Amino acid sequence: RFSGTFVGNAESASPAAAPSPPAVAAATLPAVPTIPVVPTIVGVPNTVAEGVLNPSEVKPPASGTRRARVLYDYEAADSTELALLADEMITVYSLPGMDPDWLIGERGNQKGKVPVTYLELLS
């Protein structure tokens, strides 16, 4: 049976009394050069590489376009996205470095990002 009072060593409970791990001098660590990484995609405007898509500047690839049927209505969140209506047909393609959950969709002269989960890819 234990008593309701805790009796302990006050010195061991103090964080200042705990031994600290030995400090490693910065001079002993090997120097590792740091190279800044700037994402660039050849043939694609810098606005896409920086995460800002301007649909009017995006050109479809020479090959790799597909037809897709829209499964559900989708309301565009901003001007970089394309609003969709269920059962319409659009042309889609991906760009290098683009989030795999999104494609570029085209309907007539309108372009924008569209979520892959809203599409049935056909050809």
C-alpha positions, 0 to 999 in steps of 0.5 A, a space after each residue: 500500500 502506498 501513502 498519499 504523499 510523494 516524497 522524492 529528491 528535490 534535486 533530481 526533479 529539477 530540470 536544471 540539475 539534469 545533465 545536458 547532452 554534450 554540445 557538438 561544435 559546429 566546426 566538427 560537422 561536415 560542411 554541406 553546400 546548400 543549393 537553392 531549388 527553383 522549379 522550372 518547367 521547359 516550355 511552360 510559362 513560369 506562372 504554372 511553375 510557381 503554382 499560379 495558373 493563367 489558363 490563357 497562357 497554357 498551351 495543350 501538349 502536342 499529344 496526350 489530350 483526352 476526352 472526358 465526361 463530367 460526372 458531377 457539377 463543379 463550381 470553380 473556386 477561382 479564375 484558374 479553375 473551369 466550372 463543370 456541368 454533369 454529363 458534358 464532354 471536355 478535353 483534358 490534359 496534364 502538365 509536367 509538375 502539376 498536382 496529379 489530382 488536377 488536369 487542365 480542362 478545355 471547353 471551346 475557348 475556356 480553359 482551367 484546372 479541373 479535379 480528376 475525381 469529377 471526370 470519367 476519362 474516355 479516350 
